[in-house]
C-alpha cells in the first residue's frame, strides 16, 4: 500500500454508507487501514460481517433528522476516540422517484425532503465533526455531490438544487477551515450503477415504465441521452469510492475547495 493512501490510525465517518457508493467507500477505507463508522437506517444489517468490530462500527440512524448526523459523529468519537475523515455521502430523491410532471409537480414536502437528505444532513454532520477535527489538528471532508449540480434537470429539480447548494457549501468551508488544517473537497458523480438505479422500484425501473422499455433499455437510453456518456456506460460504486478515498488521503494534501467530476464524459462544458 502506498504510504500516501495509508489510513492506519485514522478514524473515518461515512454517512449513507449502508450500500452503494457509501458502502464501497467504507470498504476501501477499511482496506486502507482506517477504523470506520458508517451511518444509515439499516447499517448494522447491510454491513453485517464486513469487518471486525474493532475496525468497523455500523450505526443505525436516520440522517435526515436534525439529531441523526450529530449522533453518528458522537458514536465515532465514543467508539474510536476521535475523527479524521468525514465522507458526506447521504443523499437521494425525496419521495423516491423522478419528477415526471416537472416543476409544478414538486411539492413543498419534496423540496424540504431533498434539502434534508442532500444538504442539511451534510451541514449537520460537518458541524458536529469540525470541533473534533480541530482538536486533532486537522482532517479531511469529502462531500458527495452530483453531476446534476452542473447539469440542472427538470426531472430532478429539487435534488439538483440541493446538490448545487452542497457544492457551494463545500467551497465556503474549504476557504474558512484551510488555515486550520482541514481540507474540504467535493466529488460529483454522473449516473452510477447502484441500488438507487437498479434495485426493485429504483430509478431504472421507473424510467423503463415511463419509456415503455426494460431496465437495461432505460439505462442505455440514459447513457446515450444529453449528448451521451462518452465511455458508454454507467459508473460503478467502486470507481467513485476510489476518488473519494484519494481526496480524503494525504495523496491529495494540496487539494481543497476542488469539485472533481467523475461522469464518464457526460459533462461537455469547460
N, C-alpha and C positions, 0 to 999 in steps of 0.2 A: 504494500500500500504506500502511495506517495505520502510523505510527511505532511505536505500541504493539504491533503484530504483526510488527515487522521483526526478523528474527533475523540480520541481516548481522553477520558477525564472531563468531557463536556456533557452538559445536560441540555436536551432539546425538548421543546413542546411543539406538537403538531396538532392543529385544530382540524376538525373534519377528517380525521385520519383513519376511520374505520374501513374504508375501501377506496378504490380508485387511486387518484393521484396521491392523496394523503397517506394511504397505506403503503404505496410504493416509496414515498419519501421516508416514512418510518423504517421500512426495511433497509433502505440504503444507508440511513444514519446509523442503524444498529450494526450493519456490516462494517461501517467505518469506525466503530468503536464507541459511539455515543450511548449514553443512557437516555431513553426516550419515554416521554409521557405523551400519550395520544388521547385526544378527547373526541367523542362523538356520542350519539344517543345509544348506540349499541357497541361501543368499542370493545368491551370485555368479551362479547360474543364473536364479533367479527375478527378479532386478533387473537383468539384463544390458541395457545400453543405456538405462537410465532417466535417467542423468545422467553428465556427465564425471567422470573420476577425481579431479579437483581439488576436487570438492564432495561426492562420494559414494564411500564405501568399504564395499562388501559384504564381510562376514566369514563364512566357513563355519565354524560352531562348534556344538557340542552344548551348549546352555544348561542342560540337565538334569543335567549333571555338576558335580562340585564345582569344577572348574577353569574351565569354559567361560565363565561371566559375567566373571570377572576377566580372562581372555584378551581378551574383547571390549573391555572398558574400556581395557586396556593398548594394544590396537590403535588406539583412538581417540586416546589421548594421544601415541602414537608417530607417528601419521599427521598429526594436526592440532594437536598441542601442548597440548591441554587438554580440558576438558569443562565445559559449562554446563547441559545439559539431559539428563536420563535419563528415558526412557519405558520402564517395565517392562510390556511387552505380552505377554511369553511366557506361554502357558497352554494348557490343553486337558484333555480327558478321558484319563487314563491307560488304556490298553487300547483306546481309540478309540470307545467307544460307551456309551449309557445303560445303567444297571444295572436291567434289566427284572425281575430276580429280587429286587430290593430289597436291604436292608442285608446280609442273610445271604449274598448272592452276591458281596459285595465282599471281595476277598482282601487280605491284607497287602501283596501286590505292587501292587494298585490303590491302596491308601492311600499307600504310600511313593511311588509314581509320581506321584500327584496332588500330594503335598506338594512333591516335587522340581520338577515343572513349574510349579506355580502360586504357591508360596510361596518355597521356597528359592532358586529362580532369581532372584527379586526381592531377597531378602535378600543374596545373594552379589554381585549387580550393584551394589546400593546400597552395600554395604560397600567395594567396590572404588572406586566413584565418589566417595564423600563426601570422602576426603582430597584428591582432585584439585579438587573444587568448593571446598573450604575454602581451598585455596591461591589460588584465583582470587577469593575474597571473597564467594562465594555461588553460587546456582544454583537450578534447579527440577527436582523429581522428580514425575512423574505416573505413578501405578500404575493399570493397567487391571484392575479387579476384575470384578464381575459382579452383576447383579440377584439372582443366586442367593445372594449373601451376605445378602440381606434376605428372600429367598423360598426357604427350605430345601425341597428336593425329593428324595424318596427315590430317584428315578431317576438322580440325580447327587450322591448324598450325600457322597462324598469330595471331589468338585470344589467343592461348595457350602461345605463346611467349610474347605477350603483358601483359597477366596476370602474368606470371612469373616475368616480369620486375616490375610490380606493387608490388608483394610480396617482392622483393628485395628492392625496394624503401622504403617500409614501415619499414623494418628493419633498414635502414640507418637513416630515420627520427626519429625513436624511440631512437636511440643512441644519436643523436645530441640534441634533444629537451627535453629529460627526465629531465635534471638538471633544466630546466625552467618550469617544472610542466605540460608538455604536453605529454600525452600518445598516442602512435600510435600502433594499432593492426590491424590484417587482419583476415577476415573471408573467408574461401574457400569452397563454397557450391559445392556439386555434382549436378546432374540433379534435377531441381525444376519445379514443375507443375505451370508454369506462362504463360502469353500470348505469350512470346517468343517461347514456345513449342506448346501450344495448340491453339493459335489464327489462323485465316484464313491465309494460306500461311506460317505458322510457321514451326519450325524445325520438329515437329512430322509429319506434312503433307508432307514435303519434303522427310523425311526418308521413310515414308509409300510408296510414289511413287517410290523411288529407290529400295525398298524391295519387292514391289508387295503385300502389305498388307494394312490394315486400320490403322488409327491413334493409336487406343488402342493397336493393334498388334505391331506397331513400338515402342511405348513407353515400352511395356512389353519386347520386344527384347532388347531394350536399357538397361532396368533394369537387364536383365539376361546376358548381354554381359560383357566383360572384367572381367570375374570371378563372375559377379553378384553383384547387390546391396543387401547386406545381409538382410536388412529389407524388401526387396521385392517390393519396390515402390519408386516413385519419392518423393522428399520432398515437403513441402508447403512453400509459401512465409512467412506465419506467423511463421513457425518454424525457418527460417533463421532470421527473424526480432527479435525474442526473444533473439537470441545470439548476434546480433548486438547491441541491446539496453542494454543488460547486459554488454558488453565490454565498451560501452560508459558511463556506470554509475559508481558511487562510489563503487558499489559492486565489481568492478574489479580494484580497486585502486592500486593493486600491480601487475598489468599486463601491460606490454608494450613490444613491439617487438615480440609479440606472433602471430603465424598464426594458427588459430583454424579451423580444417577441420570438416565440417558437411555434411556427404555424405551417410548416411545410411549403412556404412560399405563397400563402393566401393573400397577405397584405402586399399590395403593389406600389404603394406610395412611399416616398422617402420619409 
